[in-house]
């Protein structure tokens, strides 16, 4: 298996041959507005946390990962809700490369408690497809993405 590149929130990182190492770990605080009537984080907020983590990772990818002919879109998402998140909480969203195809990438994710890493709130994955927005057809993954994954 090829090495992955671990990047922290500062953008620093070193190649790591351990396949279990995250591509990126985002720190996200739970906001009061994320709660629902049951006083725990609403299920839709999990998707927002995952989106924020992916955007943080992409912002640290060296080189162009999108242009007018290649933009990522989400083709599928799976979220396994393991336990409710209460307020206040500081979260870590861990992203992993599960699979890379010609035009798509499957990004696995885990949301855990930053202070108690054994507390798993959710896991699952999303499939991102790079496509040409003008015609809606898939295009090859940008080299910057392939290089960032390793």
WOZI-V12296 format. One record per pair of residues at least 24 apart in sequence whose ideal C-beta (glycine too) atoms are under 7 Angstrom apart, sorted by sequence separation. I is the first residue (numbers start at 1). J is the second residue. D is the distance in Angstrom with one decimal. If there is no record, write none. Layout:
[[I	J	D] [I	J	D]]
//
This chain:
[[28	52	6.1] [89	113	6.3] [90	114	4.1] [104	128	6.5] [90	115	6.5] [104	129	4.5] [26	52	6.5] [103	129	5.7] [26	53	3.8] [98	125	5.5] [103	130	5.4] [24	53	6.7] [75	104	6.8] [26	56	4.8] [47	77	6.9] [24	56	6.6] [47	79	6.9] [24	57	3.7] [46	79	5.6] [23	57	6.1] [103	138	3.7] [83	119	7.0] [85	121	5.1] [103	139	5.9] [105	141	6.4] [103	140	5.8] [43	81	6.5] [57	95	5.6] [82	120	4.9] [83	121	5.7] [102	140	5.9] [103	141	6.1] [82	121	5.9] [53	93	3.7] [82	122	5.6] [105	145	6.5] [54	95	6.7] [81	122	5.3] [82	123	6.7] [100	141	6.7] [49	91	6.5] [53	95	5.7] [80	122	5.9] [41	84	6.9] [50	93	6.4] [79	122	5.5] [80	123	5.3] [40	84	3.8] [41	85	4.0] [49	93	5.6] [80	124	5.0] [40	85	5.9] [79	124	4.6] [40	86	5.5] [78	124	4.0] [100	146	6.9] [9	56	6.9] [39	86	6.9] [78	125	5.5] [11	60	4.3] [77	126	4.6] [100	149	6.1] [7	57	6.9] [76	126	6.6] [76	127	4.3] [35	87	5.6] [74	126	5.7] [75	127	4.5] [97	149	4.7] [7	60	5.3] [54	107	6.6] [75	128	7.0] [74	128	6.0] [75	129	4.6] [30	85	6.1] [32	87	6.0] [53	109	7.0] [72	128	4.6] [73	129	5.7] [30	87	5.2] [30	88	6.2] [72	130	5.4] [73	131	5.9] [30	89	4.4] [50	109	5.4] [71	130	6.8] [70	130	4.9] [71	131	6.5] [29	90	5.5] [30	91	6.6] [49	111	6.2] [70	132	6.6] [71	133	5.3] [27	90	6.7] [28	91	4.8] [69	132	5.1] [27	92	6.1] [28	93	5.9] [46	111	6.7] [25	92	5.5] [26	93	4.5] [25	94	5.2] [70	139	4.8] [69	139	6.6] [24	95	4.7] [22	94	4.3] [23	95	4.8] [70	142	5.9] [22	95	5.8] [23	96	6.0] [22	96	5.6] [23	97	5.6] [46	122	5.6] [50	126	6.8] [65	142	5.1] [64	142	6.4] [65	144	4.7] [63	143	6.8] [64	144	5.7] [65	145	5.4] [63	144	3.3] [62	144	6.5] [61	144	5.3] [61	145	6.6] [63	147	6.8] [27	114	6.4] [61	148	4.5] [4	97	6.2] [23	149	6.7] [15	150	6.2] [5	148	6.0] [5	149	6.9] [4	149	6.5] [5	150	5.0] [4	150	5.1] [3	150	4.7] [2	150	5.1]]
//
